[in-house]
Amino acid sequence: MITTALLLLTFVRPAADTLVVSPTGPYRSVGDAVAAAPAGATVIVRAGVYREPTVEIDRQLTLEGEPGAVLDGEGERQILRVSADSVTVRGLTLRNVGRSFVEDRAAITVQDASWCTISNNRIEDAFFGIYLANAGWCVIERNTLVSGERRETSSGNGIHLWYSKEIDIRDNDIRGHRDGIYFEFVQDSRVKRNHAEGNLRYGLHFMFSDRCSYSENVFRANGAGIAVMYTKHVTMTNNVFERNRGGAAFGLLLKDITDSELRGNRFVENSVGIMAEGVNRTRVEHNAFVRNGWAIKLMANSQQNLFTGNRFEANTFDVATNSRHNFSTFDANWWDRYRGYDLDGDGHGDVPFRPVRLFSLVVERNAPSLVLLRSIFVTLLDLAERVAPVLTPATLIDERPLMRRAS
């Protein structure tokens, strides 16, 4: 019996401590409760507005807000700073983070820590919303981040990652920040089912971030769209890029990307669906390009890419380029402007399709000529080039266009 009792004492651990913060006590300050909490404890924050210095979390614990629990930075400071592993922050409203041009102040900062969970929080009027630096194996999910800032220079990013790895960002709603989601030197991370809309610059912006995946996200009406740069082994699947418009706006800007994949995405009503510059050995397949100004702008320094099974519908220009030389392959795409036939019934047109309109080359060299787009002159120009192509890229051609509309 004594031996059994000793085993039970050894393996059955007591429940972690719970500390309660409320305007009436026992703790009236979130910072005081966190400072008093032992490792593994839970700090419950009851409804109320708490205005206090930056809360430092330097041990494993859970900080959980009940409905109506608000931490207010009063426009002067950051709110939470996490420097310990296995910390959870959930259910809080955090607002009014102070702006600074010398430090990246955030509603929640995680630095030099791993295994964090940041979930179900609402962040309002923050400089940076959630900021991870040198972090790993964290989950950021179901947060709402809203900022009303109107200038890029005085706004930070919604979810910002620097030098981090194995991060899951999912089911967040991010609006009104400089960049909705920002990655720099991030590896092996996943961005899924997020909604980034109305951000001042990019809905998603990442650089030097290899082996990351982005799936089922919505990027809508952001200032310059989405930018993916200086990266390899990127997978982007089943995302929506919609109404990202402007003179320098893109649904998706790809710059110096290698060995990547874009599959099942929808590009709808963007100034440019995809801008590809220095993109190599990348598959672009089963995407839909609908009612864009330019569906794809493919620069001549992009090589060995494959575009297949895509749908091009009601775009002003399906494909544009800056050279008569092309080093990528278009095969078995559906083009709404294709007027060929299929005598052998194999589902592919017997006549190749040239997706580059002559007028797109004219516009590339003289942008103001775009005002002539609906003129009879342009119609005749395109017809003449289609009958006797001499100026459009001879190698940019779909040899087997699909006869039936791709899904």
N, C-alpha and C positions, 0 to 999 in steps of 0.2 A: 504493500500500500504506500509506503513511504517513497519507494522508487517511482511509482506511478505519479504521485503528487509532484515529485521533483521534475519529471518529464513534462507535466502539464505547465508548471511554472516556467520551464525553459522555452517551450514552443508557443504558448498562448500569450500574446502580447496585449497589454491593456489598450483600450481605445485612445486615440490621439486627443489631446486637449482641444477644447473649443472656447475661443474668446469672442465676446460679443461687444460690438461698438454701436452705440446709439446716442442721440442727443441727451438722453437721461442716464447714461451709464449702463453697465459698470465702467466701460471705457468710453470716453467721449472723443478720443482722437484715434484715427486709424494708425498713425505713426506710433503712438504709445502702445497700442495693442500688438502691432507687429514686433516692436522692440521687446515686448514681454513674452511673446509666444515662443515656446520651445520648438525645436525642429520637429516637423511632422504635424504640427498643429493646424487647426482651421480657424481663421478669423472671419466672423460673420459681421457684415456691415448692414445695420438696419437703415430704414428710410431716413433721409436727412441730407443736408448739404454740408460737406466737410471742406473747410478752407484751412489748409495747413501746409507746412513746408514739405518738400519732396519726400515721399515715403521710400525708405531704403529697405529692400528685402534681401537679406544676406544669408538666409537659411531656407531649407526646404519647408514650404508651407502652402496652404491654400487660402487665398483671399477671395471671398465670395460676397457679392452684394445682393441684398434683397431688393425687390422692386422699389424704386424711388431713392436708392443709395447713389449719391452724386459726390464725386471728388472734383473740386473746382480749383484750377491753377491761378485764377484771378488775373490771367493775362500776364503773369510775371515769371513763371517757372515751369519746369516739367513736373509731372505728377508722381509716377511710379518708376523706380529704378531697381531692376532685378540683377543680382550678381551671384545667385546660387542655383544649383541644379534642382530639377524636379519641383519647380514652382508652378502653381496654377492660379490664374487670375480670371475670374468669370463673374458675369452678372452685374457689372458696375457701369455707371455713366461717368465718363471722364470728360471734362470740358475746360475751355479757356486756357490752353497751354501758351505760355509766353513765347513770343517770337524773338529770335536772336540771329545775328549775322556772324557770330563767332562760335556758336555751338549748336548742335542739332538737338534741340529740345523736343521731347516727345511725350505723349500721354503715357505710354508704356515703353520703357527701354529695357532690353535684355542684353547684357554684355558679359562675354566670357562665361557663358552658362549653357547647359544642355537640358534636354528633356522637359522643356517648359510647355505649358498649355495656356493659350489665351483665347477664351471663348465667350460668346454671348454678351459681349460688351458693346456699349454705344459710346462713340467718341465724337465729340462735337467741337468745332472751332479749334482744332489743334494745329500747331505748326507741323510737326510730324505726328502721325497717329501711333503706329506700332513700329518700333525700331529695333532690329536685331543686329548685333555686331559680334562676330566671332562666336556664333551660337550653333548648336547642332541638335538634331532629332527633336525638333519642336513642332507643335501643331497650333496654327492660327485659324480659327474657324468660327463661323456664324457671328462675326462682328459687323457692326454698322459704323462707317466712318463718314462724317459729313463736315465739309468746310465751306464757308461762304466767301473765302478770299477770292479776289478778282485779278491779282497780279502774280505772275510766276515768281518774281523776285522776292516776294514776302510770303511765299507759301512753301511748305515742305511736302513730302510724299505721304500717301496714306499708309501703305505697308512698305517698309524700307528694309532691305536685307543687304548686309555687307559682310563679305568673307565668312559665309555660313554654309552649312551642308545638311542634307537630309531634313529639309523643312517641308511640311505640308501646309498649304494655304488653300482653304476651301470654304465655299458658301459664305463669303464675305460680300458686303455691298459698300462700294467706295465711290464717293462723289465729291467733286469740288476741290480736289487737291492739285498739287503741281503734276505729279505722276500718281496714278492710282496705285500701282504696284511697281517697285523698283528693285532690281537685282544687280549687284556688282560683285564679281568674284564669288559666285554661289554655285554649288555643285550638287547634283543628284537630288534635286528638289522637285516638288509637284505643285502645280497651281490648277485647281479644279473647281468648277461651278461658281466662280466669282462673277460679280456684276460691277464693271467699272464704267461709269457714265459721267459725262460733263466735267471731266478733269481738265485742267488748264493746258497741259502739254500732252502727255501720253497716258493712255489708259494702262498700258504695260510698257515698261522700259527696262531692258536688261542687256548687260554687257559682260563679256568675259565669264560667262556662266554656262559651263558644259554639262551635258547629260541631264538636262532638265526637261520636264514635260508640262504642257499646258493643254487642258482639255475641258470642253463643255462650258467655257467662259463666254460672257457677253461683254464686248467692248463697243460702246455706243457713244457717238457724238462727243468724242474727246478732241481737244484742240488740234493735235497733230496725229492722232491715231495711236499706233502701236509701233515700237521700235525694238528690233532684235539685232544686236550687233556684236561682232568679234567673238563668235561662239561656234562650237561644234557639237554634233550629236544632240540636236534639239528636236523634240517631237511636239507638233501642234495639231490636235485632232478635235473635230466637232465643236469648234468655236464659232461665234458669230461676230463679225466685224461690220458694223452698221453705222451709216451716216457720219463717218469721220470726214469732214469736209473743210476745204480751205485751199489757198494757193500753194501751201507747203504741207498739205495733210495727206495721209495715206491710211488705208485700212490697216496695212501691215508693211513696214519698212524692214527689209532684210539687207543687212550690210556686212560683208565679210563673214558669211555663214558657210559651214562645210558639213557634209555628211549628215543631213537632217531630213525631216519628213513633215509634210503638211498634207493632212488627209481629212476629208469630210467636213471642211470648214465652209462657212457661208460668208461671202463678201457682197454686201448689199448697199447700194447708194453711197459709196465712198467717192471722193475725188479720184483717187487711185486705189484699186483693190490691193495689189501687191507691187511694191517698188523693189526690184531685185538688183543689187549692185555688189559685185564680187561674191556671188553665191555659186557654190560649186558642189557637185555630186549630191544634189538634193532632189527628192521625189516630191512632186506636187500632183496629187491624184485625188479624184473623186470630190473635188471642191466645186462649189457653185459661185459663179460671178454674175451678179444680176444688177442691172441699172447703175453701173458705175460709170464715171467719166472715162477712165482707162481701167480695164480689168487688170492688165499686167503691163508694167513697164520693165522690160528686161534689158539691162545694159550689156554691152558687148564683152565686158570683163567677167561675165558669169558663164561658167562652162560645165559641161557634162551633167546638166540637170535634165530630168524627165518630167514632162507635163502629160498626164494621161488620164482619161476618164473624167475630165472636168466638163462642166456645163457653162457655156458663155451665152448669156441671154440679155438682150436689150441694153448692152453697153454702147457708149458712144464710140469707143475704140476697144477692140478686144485685146490686141497686143501692139505695143509700140516699142521701138528700140532706137538706139543712137548710132547704128552702123548697118552696113549692108552685109556684114559677116555675123553669123550666128553659130554658137557652139553648144547649143542645147537641143533637145529632141522634143517635138510635139507629136504625140501619137494617140489616135483613137479618142479624140475629144469631140464634144457636141457643140456645134456653132449654129446659132440661129440664122446667120447670114449665108450659110452654105446652101448652094442651089444645085448640087450635083445629083447623081443618080446611082442606083445599086442594081445593076443588071444581073449579077450572079447571086443576089439575095443573101449575102453573108453578113449583112448589117453594117457594112462599112462602105462609104462612098467610093465609086470607081475613079472619080476625079479628085486629085489632091486639092486641099484648101489652103489659101494664103491668108493668114489672119491679119497681116500688117497692111493697113490702108495707106495708100500713097499720101493722102492728106495728113496722116499722123506724122510722117516724116517732115512735111512742110511745117506743121505746128511745132515739132521738136526744134526746128531751127529758127522759127519766127512765131513766137507765142501769140502776138496780137492777131495773126491770121485766123485764129479760132473763131472770130466773129463771122467768118464766111461759111461756117459749118453747114448751115441749112440752105446754102445757095445752090443754084443749078450748076454753077461752075465746079463745085466740089463733087456733085453727083457725076458729072461728065468725066472729071479727073479720075475718080475711082473706077468708073466703067472702063475707061481706056486702059488703065493699069491692069484690070482684071483680064481683059481680052489679050493684051500683049505686055506682060510684066517685064519691065526693064530696070526699074529703080528700087522696088521693094526687095528685101533680102531674099536671095535665091534659095538659101538653105533653111530659112525659117518657114517651114511648110508642114502641114499635117497630111501625111500620105494616106491615112486611113480614117477620115472623119467619120464619126458615128452618125447613122441615119436616124436613130431614135433618140429622143431627148434623155440625157443622163439624169439620174435622180439627184 
